[in-house]
Amino acid sequence: MKTPKYILQNSVAALLLVFGMLPLKAQTDFTEENAFLLFLRHDTLPADAYTEEFIYRFQRDKYYLIRDDEFEKRRAARELKERVDALAENTEYSLEFPASFGDYDFDRQGFVFQGLSEDTEIKIVSPILATRLSSNVSANLVYTNASALDLFPLDENQANMLLKERKNYKNGKVDRSITLKLFFTVDEMLKSTAGDRRCSGRLIATLRKVEFLAPNQVGSKPLAAVSLVTDEEGKTTTSTAQAQKSGSSKGGDKTAADQASRAVIEQVEKLLSNSELSDELKATLIKSTIQYYETKQQTQNASLYRPQEAIARDNP
């Protein structure tokens, strides 16, 4: 079977990036406007066929200036074409996507995750209702390598703390929602039409990296991250990174500290479960206990790996 062109292009681009021969463009938020521009870039029709709709969607204050003025419309079409032509092929986009994680897999050291697949279509551009524009676009985003993302990697200590922090102490349920920050490139567009004006497209993208973020804490340090590399045969491999990894060449002391912290947290949880405190206060106390031991552990780890000379210098 012939290898798709976009997979070959991605493989070559990946090698060039590794050897520093092809600088990656600045990461860009994947907005509805950017998706619309990418639709135009990959469409067979010229960009000026969508000028009126683009202005109506994204520059509404200018729409009535061009609506019945062919000179202004021609100028707007020229500017739109320039924006489409300026799009770089290797631009990396990012998009936040709500999901949830499953049970913890102790063998693989992470939560089972099935939030995305090749069948998942994320609606980015919705058709405009009750419009008489000359065009009406809709576009969905599809990831060709999404099924490779099947684990939310987190070591046992962090995973245990996360569940304790997310637990509702009134009914015992755990909030397993998570926010994914998806980093990807868009490779091609598959277009279908409906009627004379309606046209829809599936923007085909390749995931490069995924960050797992706590809901309502977007912008903070990710809990974990997964990098994805797709070869020319379409096979995707993953590598993981966590906010705070456990284990090292001097991991004995750290493992003992992890176990001690976990034991104390579980004891606090047990005591609180039998108390008459409000659920909100219980959750706050558990969270404070977790944060205390995380800070204590980070301080211990920092001193554990510092050169002995530095320790002696700071403690004469």
N, C-alpha and C positions, 0 to 999 in steps of 0.2 A: 504493500500500500504506500502510495506517495506521501511523504511527510509534508504537512501543511506549511505554506510559505511563512506564516506568522511565527510558527514554532522554530523554524530555521533562523529567522531574523532575531528572535529572542535569544537563542543559543549563542549566536555570534555576538550580539550586544552584551550578553552576560560575560563572555570571555574578554571582550574589549574593556568592559568595566573593571574586571579583576586586574587586568594588566595596566590600568590607568590610561588607556588610549581613548576612551570615550567617556567624557564627564557626564554624570547623571544630572539631568535638569532639576531645578529646585522643585521640591515636593509641592503640589498644588491641591487645594481642597476641591473635591469633585462636586461642584454645584450643579444645579439644573442648567444654568447658562453654559457651563463648560461642557456638559453632556450634549446640549443642543449643538454647540460648535463642532464637537466630534462627530455628531450625526451628519452634519453638513460636509465635513472633511471626507468621510467615507462614502457619501452618497454619490450616485452617478449623475444626478442633476446638478447644475451650477448653483452656487450659494445664493445668487441673487433671486432664485426662484422662491426663497424663503425669507426675503428681506422684510416684507410686511409683517409676517408672523413673528420674526425675531424682535422687531421694534415693539410690537404689541405686547409681547411677553415681558421683555426685559428693559425697555426704555419707553414705558407707556406715556410719559410726559411729552415725548417727541412724536408719538404716533399720529396725532392729528395734524402735524406739520407736513408729513409725507403722504398721508392717506390719499389725497387727490392732487398731489403736486409731483409730476413726473421728474422734475429737475431735482427736488429734494430726495425723492425716492432713488434716483440714479446715484446721487452722492452717498446715500446710506448703504446702497448695495455695494458700492466700491469699498467703503469702510468695512463692511461685513466680510467681504472677500479677503481683505488684507488680514483681518483677525484670524480667519480660517487658515489662510496660507502660513501664518506665523506659528501655528501649533507645531511643536516639536514631537517627533515620533517616540522618543524615549522619555517623555515626561512621566514622572511618577505622581499619581494622584492618591488622595486619601479620602476615606469615607467612614463615618461611624455607623455601626449597625447593631441593633439590640438583639441579644440572643440569651440562651441559658445553658447551663452545664449539668451533666448527669452525676452518677455516683463516682466515687473515687476508685481508681484502678491501682491497687497497691503494687502490682507487678510493673506497671508502666510509669508509676510515679506521677499521676495526674488524673484530673477528672475527665471522664468520657465526654466527648463533645461531638455533636452532630448537627450543629446549627446552620451549616452551609453544605450545598452539594451542587453538582453541575446542573441540576434541575431548578435551583433557586434563582428566581428572577426578581431583581430589586427594581421597582418602578422609580425612575428618575424624572422623566418628562411625561406628564399626563396630558391627554388631548384637551383642548379648550372646548367647553360646552357652549352650545348655541352661538356659534360664531359664523360669520360669512367671509372669513379670510380666505385667500386663494390657496392656503395650505393649512394642514393641521397635523402636527407631528406628535408621536408618542414614542418613548424609548425606554427599554429596560436594560439592566446591567446583568451580565452572566459571567461567572468565573469558570474557566475551563479546568482548573486544578483544585477546585474547592474541596473535593472529597478527601484530599490528602490532609486536610486540617481536621483531625479526629481526636485531638487530645488538648486539654487545657493543662499544660505542665506546671506542677507545683509539688514541692517536696512535702512529706507527710506532716512535718511540724507546721508549715505555713498553711497547708490545706485544713488541718485540724483547727487552727486559729481562725481561719476564714469562716468555717462552718459555725463555730461558736459565736463569732461576731454577727453572723447573719441569722442566727436562730431567734425565732419568736418564742419567748419563754412562757407564753400563755397557752399556746397550742402545740409547741414542739416543732413546728414547720420551719424549714430553712429557705431563705430567699436565695435561689440559685440563678438569678438574673445576672447578666454580664454585658458589658459594652465592648464590642470589637472595633478596633481602629484598623481598617483594611488599607494596605498600601499596594498599589497595582498599576499596571500599564494597560492601555486599551489597544488591542491589536487589529480588530476589524469590526465590520458591522454587517449583520444579515438583515436585509430589508424585506418587508412585505407591504402590500398596499391593500386598501379597502375603499372601493369607490373612486371618485375622481380626485378628492382632496385629501382624504385620510391616508396617512402613511405611518407605519410603525417600524421600529428597528430594534434589534437585539445587539447591544454593544458587547463584543466578546473581549474579555479581559483576562489577564494572568496575574494571580496574586504573587506578590514579592515578599511581603511580611505582614504579620498580624499581631497586634498588641491587644492583650486582655486587660480591660480597665474596669474598675469598680463603678457601677452606675452612680450618677450624680457626683462623680469625682473625676470627670473628664478634664484632662489637662494635668493631672497628677501623674506620678511615676507609675508605669504599668506594672501589674502583678506578675506578668510573664509575657514573653514574645516568642513568636515562631517565624523563622525565615524559610521561604520556599524557593527551590531552584528546579526549574523544569528543563529537561534535556531535549535534544532534537527528536527523540522518539516519543516525546510527550509524557515521559515518566517524571514524577515529581518527588523530590526528597526534601525532608524537613530537618531543621536544627533548632534547638530551643535555648532560651535564656530566661532566667528568673530574676526578679528584683533582688533577692537575697538567696544565693545558693548555699546549700549545706554540704558539708563534707570537704576534706582537704587532706593534705599530707599530714596535718596535725589535727585530724578530725576527732580523735578520741575525746579531748576535753570539750569540743564543741557539741558532740553527740550527747555527752553527759549533761551539758547545760540545756540542750533542747529537751531532753527527757525530764529534767527537773522543772523547767518552765511549764511543760505540758501538764505535769502532775499537779502543780500549784493551780493552774488555770482550771483544770477539771475539778479540783477541790472547791474552788471559789464558786464554780457553776453549780455544784451539788448543794452547797450551803444556800445559795440564792434561790434555788428551785423550791426550797421549803420555807422561804421567807414570805412576808406579806407586802413586800415592796412592790411598787408599780412596775409593769413590764418595761417601761421606758428607763427607769432608774436601774433595773437589773442589767439591761443591755449596755447602759453607760458604764456601769461598774466592770462588766466583763471586758468591754472595749478598753477601758483604762488599764486593767490588769494586763491585757495583751500588749498594749503599747509600752507599758513599763518594762515587761520582759524583753520585748523586741529591742528597746533602747539599751537595756542592760547587756543583751547579747551582742549587739553591735559594738559596744564599748569594749567588751571582753575580747571580741574577735580582733578589733583594731590593735589592742595591746599584744595579742597573741602572735601577730605576724610582724611586729615592729622589731628592728634590730636591737639587740641587747644594749649596744652602746647608747642608742637613743633613749631607751628606758632609763638607763643609769644617769644620763645627762639631765633628764627631766625630774629625776628623783635622787638628788645628791645625798 
